[in-house]
């Protein structure tokens, strides 16, 4: 009796374990729980029809989509979550967003471990294309790409294309070519924003003579220290050289050791290293965190700062107001004066790691004018709830059909700059392959810091790019 | 009560219990994997399975306790308990978030492990009693596990239903294969005599073919006759030869080898995913046929053979948890990493040693371009000065004790003095220290000193004049030499070596000093606890603390970092109105210290006397600066203006490569406590009668430390040093948190992480991991050798 009971129980237990182990072979996901992939490519046979319309008709109600991304600030996460709620209410598809500080590494681990999220918001087109080429990111059905591309300026989604496939859609646009300045300093000194880079240099020299620190610069950003310098490089290559060289350089056909690229770096660093030119709040440019530049600019300890449009929210949280009557003025970062008005952009694009109708429906909706408008409305509401009036959402859409009236005056001026761009180029370092991009950060920092000469540092980037 | 427990533990059940605990650790891991998956979409059947699982496990665990005696009442109680446990599981699965599910998974794992252990033992009992049942269960378990592996790796699958509504039922295959294995096992245990050969061969081939039917398209091989036959024959012959050499039966070994060779030839060599279904079936059926043949040629074992088998298998069960852990968490990943380091970034194409070539070509990884500056650096100059001072001290002490001057020491001193002269000549510009001939000369001189010293120390063990102040100065000299190396030879690899030298010397030295000084002093326990406390912090926590300590702010703002607040405020004090008064206080303090130092010197405490005088001189200098109003520390007066300069610790602009030292400090801070505790225990272990005897002979405190305690704790120093070296080699968190390798502070582990997970280049990432592994290996080897020597 005894032994038979035992045997039965032990067998049952072992069998139960086996069954349980078979239920899935997924590693425990770090962030969102993965939805099991359908067996085979069951959706391959489906016509590439309007998934969004079918979703809105309630066809996919009860399914779930998880989105992984790097956006972590309260306003951004809140705004995006509220946006997803609108989608969930309309379709019954449960969409959940998770943000992570170590987004890039974690996504890489999740993909390598075969438990990717359903969708991810990835800022680097280089990574998106790399994931796409290795088969992790699913190419967006052409019907969706056509529908969305018709709503955006030509070439918006070009950075995410490779081999005739589009791997992601841009759902958030960042405008980088912005000069922020202290209104009071400019009014007191009788300065005006120059039209050209040379004019800007002359203005800086005049400010130094007047005993004012012209620039606030800090390129620290934890593990990504150096990216504000890469922005400056891109900005200045577009201005001092042209977009043809820029494209070749980004693609790697022109190396960092190219004399034209070195010359641009020398131009930037000769300005930065001019005595009295730069205020670096934490001691050196390299060790000053980029977000530390808001406070001194508001207080007038320095006069100007170059940073993307998202920096508006840093002024908000540092207690500064933006606008002609506020503390901080905004202008287009001066061009070279040759008639071109180059604009540097960046953005966050959404890519799908799972082929499923509900995923395509959500992707379409997020990039579509309705989703873009909703995001701005929700995020502006979140920003206003968190601070004083006139808060900026930190969000920008270049969707031409999105409702412009939901953006405030400042944000509309950004959209204006975007619209007047000729040419507009996507942040080049984000389009480079990861080794090159990271070496650009690290070696760029070394050059800024004076640890290495520009030639030495840029040669090292070229060596790193060979991997 | 205790006696009862002890007798219980002595029973068979008690003996069963301990290995169960080992198993349960494995199962905790398993259940943490399984439960979230179950919890993902808990349908009713799944919940019931979970409930039955826990219930059965608990029931079996209780049964195990009652193996010796079992009144029916207890049995009923245990069944009730099982029922209750099932309900509990079901309830928790309803609300499966959070801690309850986690605790429950542990409970389930522990009971399950007991269940599996008891089950396994019962299974082995059958080997003696009912052989057919034993082979049947074995077959079911083995083929079930094979099925689990194949399904898990998506090699076989079962998709049912029409297109559009196809459902994955691959998990059924595990059950199916277990049933087939049961049948095959029963056959192999029951069929004897003439029918044994045909029955086993046919059923083996049939079983293989069954697996082949379910092979996924991606796993179908395109078979080629030549490699298939040659692999089969080659492994068969190799196995046969090996068996012959070991005096075993060659035929059965050849057949086992043939099965293995067939597996390799059918699925290892050809490209998978290009073949037809029939090729897959041939591949698996051939394997099954060979296995059947192998089993068929051995008769059913008699009782004595079964006893041997049973004993062996029981040992395996005891070892299984440990082997699972070591195998799955250590051996397999190591081999896999080595393999990956030879593949490209996506681990697809074989690229040979390209990854290693790539990483060594990176100037950020290894940059020896300024090697010529090593001897010309001020660190090298200071090194030679420290060397001469150390040797001078050694010689002086030697002279005091006996008049004989060993020639090796004299050679060292003369060479070191020559080294100083050369470097001084270089510093005043008379010669070019970066010229190749001079670099060679200085290198040779350094080596001569080192060899002479080592020879001297070996000749006079335990009675060497190198202990005491001379030894201390020598350690400083070695550190300075390493600084001369590592500030000129840069890169990730060099940083790691620098860490090893600096952190090991500093943590071991400080730990030893504190342990020796605190020994038998008042407040020893309190002081040691405080110093040991950082050991309780994680590296990440310590790094964050030190980052806060290091923070610098603009000169015109309040410094929020502790160190800079001190630095700047002392500076501000020195240029403030009351500076002169503070200066006088400092000068008086210095005078007092000088008085104290002289008193110490008079009572022949040379070392402490000079240290006190040195501190006094420092105070006097600071006091003079205060009086003069020129400013010290974070403030200096230039052209009548006060300039405040906070220290930017982690940036390379102010300190060059020395910012690495500030990254190392948290590590030293933590590991000093570790070294101190170990040394303290070792010092307390030195026999009191030895110290007593020394004291009777008139040894001073410092003499008895250097001559009695040090030789006694020699092995402990070895253990502490090797342990710290291994931990330092792997350092990751501190660098990740403090600088993330920026500003020239990168180390191997962080480089590995960045290459793998930021660049997505698993080839280069694995190559860095292999480099790290290979560099730790010699130290591990030494460590293990030492342990074995101590054991022997």
Interface residues (C-beta under 8 A of the other chain):
Chain A: X2 X3 X5 X6 X7 X9 X10 X11 X12 X13 X14 X16 X17 X18 X19 X20 X21 X22 X23 X24 X25 X26 X27 X28 X33 X36 X39 X40 X42 X45 X104 X105 X108 X109 X112 X127 X130 X134 X222 X223 X225 X226 X279 X281 X282 X283 X284 X286 X287 X433 X434 X435 X438 X439 X442 X443 X445 X446 X449 X450 X451 X456 X459 X460 X463 X464 X466 X467
Chain B: X30 X32 X33 X34 X36 X37 X38 X40 X46 X49 X50 X52 X53 X56 X57 X59 X60 X63 X64 X67 X70 X112 X115 X116 X118 X119 X122 X141 X144 X148 X151 X152 X157 X159 X163 X164 X166 X167 X168 X170 X171 X174 X175 X178 X345 X346 X358 X361 X362 X363 X364 X551 X552 X553 X554 X646 X648 X650 X651 X652 X653 X736 X740 X741 X742 X743 X744 X753 X754 X756 X757 X758 X759 X760 X761 X762 X764
